[in-house]
Amino acid sequence: MTELLRALRDIVWMQRGPQDVPYSPAWLAMLLVANLAVQWGLAVFCGVEQISIMQAVVEEVALLAFLYLILMTRGFANRFVQTATAFQGIIIIFTLLLAPMVVVLSANPKLVEPLTPLQSLFALLTLPIVIWKFVIDAHVFRNALSTSLGRGFLMALVWLAAQFVLNAALNAPAAPLK
């Protein structure tokens, strides 16, 4: 456990890559469950009804499928468990770092009203954390795919766009039946 936590800490500080995460399908499964628990707990705490456990599961499956697809395409399918474990750990870390913003913004869940000054301040203060998460994602993609940092950033951007499209699709209102 301490080896995994040290590896995740070092990945967040960009001192190591996903290849340094212990190969353990059990750790991956544990982090998947922990990630879902953290996301669900935060949603329940904030009273955000539109976030469901099924949405979180769909997002996790999409991430795992995306990772496997790009690793397999590059001939690095054997790196899947370590890369997925690294991503799950990073997601948990950054979810906890961004939790205060989620709590503050949950007072305005539909965001139909303008943000209060406090909400605006929290949103502004979390911007560096969001940028840091994007850089870490690029770092992990770069190491997992043995590619340049530019291509790592491109993969992180593709993943960010895929998450945006997936969230929009999952949160779209259902079409009325005729």
Secondary structure, DSSP 4 states (H G I P E B T S, - for coil): -HHHHHHHHHHHTTSS-GGGS---HHHHHHHHHHHHHHHHHHHHHHT-TT--HHHHHHHHHHHHHHHHHHHHHTT-GGGHHHHHHHHHHHHHHHHHHHHHHHHHHTTSTT--SPPPHHHHHHHHHHHHHHHHHHHHHHHHHHHHHT--HHHHHHHHHHHHHHHHHHHHHHHSPPPPP-
